[in-house]
Amino acid sequence: MPSNTLACDQSIGDGRDCDVSLSVNPFEALKPHFGMLLGVHDFQTIDAYHRGKQWLHSAWLHRSGVVWGMEVSIDTERDEIRVEPGLAVDALGRELYLPKPVCLNIPTWLKKHRDDEAFQGIFSQPGDVDVTFSVHVVIQFRACLARQVPALMEPCEGGSSTTAYSRIMESVEVLLKPGLAPVIGSPGRIRPYHRLRLLFNLEPPNTDEGGAVVAADQEVIDERGRIVSLNLDEQPREYLQVFREFAALDEMELKPAVGEKGDYVSIFPEADPAPLILADLENLVVRREDFRSGTVNNKVRDVHIATATIQELLCGPLFQLNGSIENPGGDFAPRADAGGPRIEPSSVDTEGASLMFTHTGEDLLRRSVEANVSVFVSSYDVNTGWIVESIADITFDNSQVGIVLDRDGALASDLIRLVVKGTGPTPVLGSNRVPLAGRAGGPPGTVHEGHDFVFLLNREN
């Protein structure tokens, strides 16, 4: 198929060979010694070793993605699409550097490639006034020879010389590929570490022909449900343990690129040329030789986020599975509150020998609101210190709860402490049988563990 390159950096000279294959051997290094004669192969070994180490590291430990720039846009006034400068890394760990914008005239490109075999079936019918089609933009590595210098034709023949290229310039080419880019997760763009992604509910499980979840994925789902049913303080350690186990299984399934016969054709995740997706160009319309319209979707690309930024993002909101006993494998979302009742701090007040507070949400299960079991009141005496008050009765009036203390007259202390349990063996429960979630506006509670409401009322303030 004829090349459909958008553009290539022309500053490195014409007439160069741009199909250069760079040697890569990260496992063979030169061992120099005093008096050693160095030849071409020795320098190639040095080059291949360091290049191979860097590319192998980037390919497997960082994977492919755009680092900065490379925005794709449409300019219908000039009949062009445009790719801005940028930097990326491909699946072979190679840096793809585009130093200046490149453009393509769409009508000219269409005239040249409409009959290419690869593009058959994506254009509207021949003879139509409007030609409509969709393609996606990719960028891929290309090495070119440059800088010719004098060179001997044969070793030790001083009278016969010519010129040879003395540099290899790492460049790129930007291409249009038929149709829209493969969707992430489809056979053309499968992500590694499937079990780990499933553990954190980032992708769906694999199913067999009958629609049943495959055994390996069901194991992950079962473990996820088990962890979500645990108390919050137990979950992190359990997640770490199963993370390590499933990471080991995922890692053993990773393999370098293979050929049609199943043999390894590369030490990298993909084989050359490993194009990197930049954007979808949807519904491009060309009328005769006039580029009329179209839309660009730059969001289909993979990107690299700097590690310094990732560190800071880890300090952001925490996410965990929103599960329950009935739904242990719940969707991934900011942890939702399980719906336990809450107490409004501003409603706590005293009157004579009584305290009262107002709760919100579910009605309380009255038998769970038990004096000195799930509800405690204490007062501070300047002479004797803290005194645990004896509760004579607890009354209910709609959403207001009254605590009648077993004492004559008003409370003598101005410092009163109220504790209503949402944790431990005897929490206050809502009518939905969910423990008290603590104060109104506080952190979310679960179906297993709520939060204590603790309030210190200082009547001197």
N, C-alpha and C positions, 0 to 999 in steps of 0.2 A: 504494500500500500504506500503511495506517495506520502512523504512527510507532511504533517499538518502542524508543524511547529509555529507558534505565534511569533516568536522572535528569539534570537540568540545574541549574546553580547558580541558585537562585531569589532570590539577594540583590540582583540588578540590576533588580528590579521587574517587575511584571506588565504585560501589554498591549503588550510591546515586539515589534518586528519582528526575528525571529531567522533571517531568510534574507537577511542583508545581504551584498552582494558588495563586497569591498574592492578598490579600484583598485590596480593594480601596473604600474609602468612604470620599470624600472631604467635606461632609456636616454634619458630625457628629464628634464632638470633645469631648475629655474627660474633665470633670469639677471636678478636684480633690479638696478635702477639708481635713482639719486637722483630723488625725485619721482614714482616709479612708483606708479600706483594698483593696489592688490591686490584681486582679487575671489575668489569662491569657487573658480574653476578654478585659480587660482594656488596656493592652499593645498592643493588636491587634488593638484596636480603635485608639490609638496614632499613630501607624504605618500606618494604613489605611488612616487616615486623612491627614497627611503630604505627604505621597506618592501620594494620590489622588489629592491634590492641585497642586503639581508639574506636574503630568502627564496631568491633565485636562488643565492647562495653556499651556503646550507645544503642546498638540494635537490640540487645537482649534486656538491658536494665532500664532503658528509657523509652524504647519503642519509637514509632514514627509520629511526627506532628509538626505543625507550624509553630515557630518560636515567636516571630513578630512579622507584622505587615502582610503582604501578598493579598490585599483586598482586591476582589474582582468586581468590576463595575461595567455598566453599559452606557455608551454614548451614541444615541440614535442619530444625532445631528451629523456626526462624523462616520456613521455606519460601522462603529467599532465596539469591540469589547476591550477592556484594559485591565492589566494586572500590575499592581503596584509593587515596588521593591520590597524585599523581605528576606527572611531566613527561616529554614526548616530543616528537619532531619528525616531521612527516609528509612525504610525498613531494613536497610543494610548498614545503618548507622552513619551514612554520609551526609555532610552538611550541604544543603542546597541554598546557595546564595544568589539572589537576584538583585544586582546592584542598581538597576534603573528600570523604569516602567517599560512594559512591552504591550503592544497593541495588535489587534487583528481586524482587518476589514471583513465583515461577515459576508457580504455579497460575493466578494472575490474568493473567499474561502469556500463558499457554497458551490460556486462554479467549478472549482478545482476538485472538490471531494464528493460531490453529489453522487457520482457513479462508483465510488470506492465500495468494495465488497463489505467492509466492516460497517458501513453506514446504510446498507440496504434495509429498508423497512422503517426508518425513522423519519423520513420526509413525507410530506403530503403527496398526493398523486401527481405524476408528471402532467404538465399542461395547466395545472391550477395557476391562477393569477397570484394567489398568496401561497407561499411555501412556509409551512409551519413545522418546527421540529424542536427537540430538546436534546441537549448534550451536557456533559460535565467537563470541567476544566481540571487537568492534572499537571503536576510539575515533576520532572524526573532528572536524575543525575546524568551529566554528559561531560566527558573529559576530552579536551582538545590539545593537539600539539601546537607549540608556538616557539618563536625565537630561533631562527636558523643560524647556526655558526659553522665555521669550517670544520671538517672532520676527515680523517684518513679513511680511504676506501677499504684498505686491508691493513692489518697490523704489520708494523715494521716496514711498510712501503712508503718511504718519505716523499717520493716524487709524485704520488697520485693522491689527490684529495678532492673533496667535494664539500657539500654542506649537509647538516642534519639538524633536526629540531633538538633544542636543548632544554625545553620546558614543557611541562604538562599543566595546562590550565583547567582547574575544576570549574565547570560551567553548568548550566541547566538548559532544558528545553521545556516549553509549556505547550501542552497538546489539548486538543478537544477529543473526547471519547464519546461514542454513541450512547444515547439514552441518559437517564439520570443515574447518579452515583448509587452504588449498592447501599442499602440501609444498614446501619450498625446492627449487628446481630444476625444478618443474613449470611448465607454461605460465603459471599464475597468479602465480608468484613466481620468475621467472628473474633471476639475478644478473648484473650487468654484468661486463665484462672476462673473458669466458669463456676466451680463450686463456691469460691469465695464471693463471687458476685451474687450467687443465689443465697448464700448465707445471710447477706445483708440486703436481700430482696431487690437487687439492682437489675436483675433480668429474670425472666420466667424459667421454669424447669423445662427440661427436654422431655418429650413424650414419645411413646411408641406409636405404631400404626393404628392401634385401637384407641389412642388418646390418653392412655394411662401414663402417669409419671414414671420414668425409668428408675430402676432400683437405686442407682448411685445418687440421683437427685432427691429421691424420697428420703434417703438417709440424712441429707443436709436439711431438708424441711423438718424432719422429725427432731433433729438436734436443735434447730432454731426454735421450734415450739417448746421444747423442754426448757431452754434457757429463758425464754420470755415468761414462763410460768414461775420462775424463781423470784425471790425478793431482789430488789434493785441492787443491794449491796453485794449480792452473790453473782450477778450477771457478768460484770466485766471479766472476772477470772475465768468463768466458763467460756465466754466468747474467745478469750485468748487461747485457751486450750484447744477448742475445736478449730479455731483459725489455723493453728499450727498443723493440726492433723489434715485438714482439707487442703492447705497450701502444699503439703508434701504430695498428696494425690494429684493435685493439679500440675505441679511441677514435673512429675514423672510422665505426664502426657504431652508436654511440650516437645516439639521436634523441629529441626531445621527444615528448610524447603526441600521437598522431594519431587522427583520427576515422575513421568507417566508410569514407570515400572516400580515405583515405590522406593527407589534408591535416593540417597541424599545427593542433592546437586549443589549445595551451598552449606556454609557453616552459619548462615544467617537465617532469620525467621522466614524471609521471602527470597525469591530468586530475582536476579537482575532482569528488567530495569526498575522494578518496584516503584511504580508511579504513586505519588501522593496526591490525594484528592484535595482540591481547593474550593470548588463551588459547583452548584448546579445552574445551568442556563435553561430556563423553562419557557416553552412556548415562544421561541424566537420566530418572528414573522418577517419574511422578506418578500417584497412585491417587486418583481422584475429585478432591478439592481438597487433597490432601496430598502434598507434595514428599517422596518417600521416599529417594532416593539419587542418586548421580552422582559423577563424578570430574572433577577440573580438571587441565589440563596447561598450565602457564604457560611451558613451555620452547619453545613454538612461535613465540614473539615474536622480533622483531629488537630488538637493544639497541645503545646507544652506549657505548663505553668511553672514559673520559677520556684525553686525549693524554699526560698525566703518567704514567698507569698503563701505557700502551702503551710509553712510553720504558723503564720499568723491566722490563716483560715481555721486551723485546728483550735484556736481560742474562741471561735464563734459558737453559735447555738449547737447544743448536743442533740443528736437524733437517735432514736431507738425504736424498736418494733412496738407498734401499738397493738399489743396482743391481749388476750384474755383467756380464761379457761375454755370458753366456748370457741375462741378464735385464736389459738396459740400462734398461728403463722400469719398474723395480721400484716397489713400494709406498712411500708416504711413511711414514717411521717414524724414531724416533731411530736414528742410523746404527748398524747392527749390525756386530759384528766379523766379518771374513771367515773366521776360523777358523785363522789362522796359529798355529804353536806359540809358546809363551811360556817364559821362564826365571824360576824362582823365586829372587828375590834372596837370601833367607835360606839357600839351598842352596850358595852359592859358598863354597868353602873351599880350603885348601892343605894339601898333605902332601908333605914333602920337596921335590922339584923338580917337583911336579905341581900343577895346579889341577883342580878338578872343579865341576860344577854340574848341577842337575836341571831338566829341561824338562817342561812339561805340554802336554796336547793331542795333536796329531798327532805320529807318529814323524817323525824327521828324515830327509831324503834325504841319505845319508852323503856322497855326492860333492859336495854343496853345502857341507859343513862342512869347509872347506879352510884349512889353516894360512896365515896372513899374506895371505889372500885374502878370506875371510869371518870369520875368527877372528884376533884380535890380543891379545897379552899384552905389557905393558910393566911395568917396575919402576923405582922412583926411588932413585937413589943420591945420598947427601948430598954426595959429592965430585964426581961426574961428571954428575949430573942424570938425566934419563930415559934408559932403555935399552930398546930394543925387543927382547924376548926371542925367541930362535929356538925354534920349536916342532918337536920331533922326531917326535911322533906324537899322534894324537887317537883315543881309544878310546871304545867305546860299551858300556854295560851296562844294557839296558832303557832307562829314562828318564834315566840318569846318563851324562854325558859327561865324560871325563877328558882333560886336556891335559898331555902329557908334554913338558917343556921340555928343550932340548938343553944341559944343564949338569950338572956333577958336584955331588952333595950337595944341600943344601937351598937355597932362595932366600935370598940375603943381605939383601934389602930387606924392610922391614916394610910398604911401601906398594906394592901391586900393583893394576894397572889391567887390567880385562878388557873387551874390546869384541867383541860378536858382531853382525854386520851383518844388519839387516832391510831396509836401504835400499841405494840405489846399484846398480851394475851386477852385483854378485856377492853377493846376500843368501843367508842360510841359508834353505832351503825345508823345509816340512813335506811329508809324503807326499801331501797334497792339492795340492801345488805352489803353496801360498800362502806368501808371505814371512813370516819371523819377525815376530811382532807386538810384540816387546819384552818388558818385565817382566810378570809375572803381576799382574793387576789394573790394568794400564795402559790408555791410550786405545785405541780400536779401530783395527785395521789394515784395509786393503783387499786385494783380490785382486791389486792392482798395486804397492802400496807398504805395507811394514810399518813397524816402528820398530826402531832399533838398541837393543841391550841394552848399557848402559854401566854398569860397576860398579867402584867404587874400594874395594879391600879394605885397611883399615888394621889390621894385626895388633897394633899397640900398644894398640888400644881393647879 
